[in-house]
């Protein structure tokens, strides 16, 4: 799976950069931003190991995660500066 390989490579780069900066790599997280992406992309990212997602539109968040009744343990963050 290409996405899983890409995620692993990015996580490795993050880990190396954190160590170089004197930070614990476990304190740096990778967030998949789902804005404008269909639910199928979210499924693929989740299946590839992503658990932290960002979405700036509540209705899209509901469509992608809650209305489909996915049984997942993920963290969702609002990525927009809108309040």
C-alpha positions as CSV (number, residue, x, y, z in Angstrom):
1,X,0.0,0.0,0.0
2,X,1.6,3.3,-1.1
3,X,-0.1,5.5,1.5
4,X,1.1,3.3,4.3
5,X,4.6,3.4,3.0
6,X,4.4,7.2,2.7
7,X,3.1,7.6,6.2
8,X,5.9,5.4,7.6
9,X,8.5,7.5,5.7
10,X,7.1,10.8,7.0
11,X,6.9,9.4,10.6
12,X,10.6,8.4,10.3
13,X,11.5,11.9,9.1
14,X,9.6,13.4,11.9
15,X,11.4,11.2,14.4
16,X,14.8,12.1,13.0
17,X,14.0,15.8,13.0
18,X,12.7,15.6,16.6
19,X,15.9,13.8,17.8
20,X,18.0,16.4,16.0
21,X,16.1,19.2,17.7
22,X,16.6,17.6,21.1
23,X,12.9,16.6,21.4
24,X,11.3,13.3,22.3
25,X,9.9,11.9,19.0
26,X,6.8,10.6,20.9
27,X,5.8,14.2,21.6
28,X,5.4,15.1,17.9
29,X,2.3,13.9,16.1
30,X,1.3,13.6,12.4
31,X,-2.2,14.8,11.6
32,X,-4.0,13.8,8.5
33,X,-6.1,16.8,7.3
34,X,-9.2,15.5,5.6
35,X,-10.5,18.9,4.2
36,X,-12.0,18.4,0.7
37,X,-11.1,14.7,0.7
38,X,-13.8,12.0,0.4
39,X,-14.6,9.5,3.1
40,X,-12.8,6.8,1.1
41,X,-9.5,8.6,1.5
42,X,-10.2,8.8,5.3
43,X,-10.8,5.0,5.3
44,X,-7.5,4.4,3.5
45,X,-5.6,6.7,5.8
46,X,-7.1,5.0,8.9
47,X,-6.4,1.6,7.5
48,X,-2.8,2.7,6.9
49,X,-2.4,3.6,10.6
50,X,-3.4,7.2,10.9
51,X,-5.4,8.0,14.1
52,X,-5.2,11.8,14.3
53,X,-7.4,13.7,11.8
54,X,-8.2,17.3,11.2
55,X,-11.3,18.7,9.6
56,X,-12.5,22.3,9.6
57,X,-16.1,21.7,8.7
58,X,-18.3,20.0,11.2
59,X,-20.8,18.7,8.6
60,X,-17.9,17.0,6.7
61,X,-16.6,15.6,9.9
62,X,-20.0,14.1,10.7
63,X,-20.3,12.7,7.1
64,X,-16.8,11.1,7.2
65,X,-16.7,9.8,10.7
66,X,-20.0,9.7,12.6
67,X,-22.8,9.1,10.1
68,X,-21.0,6.0,8.7
69,X,-20.9,4.7,12.3
70,X,-17.2,3.8,12.0
71,X,-16.0,1.9,15.1
72,X,-12.8,3.7,15.5
73,X,-10.7,5.2,18.1
74,X,-9.3,8.4,16.6
75,X,-8.7,12.0,17.6
76,X,-10.4,14.7,15.6
77,X,-9.2,18.3,15.7
78,X,-10.6,21.4,14.1
79,X,-7.9,22.8,11.8
80,X,-9.5,26.1,11.0
81,X,-9.0,29.4,12.8
82,X,-12.8,30.0,12.5
83,X,-14.7,30.1,15.8
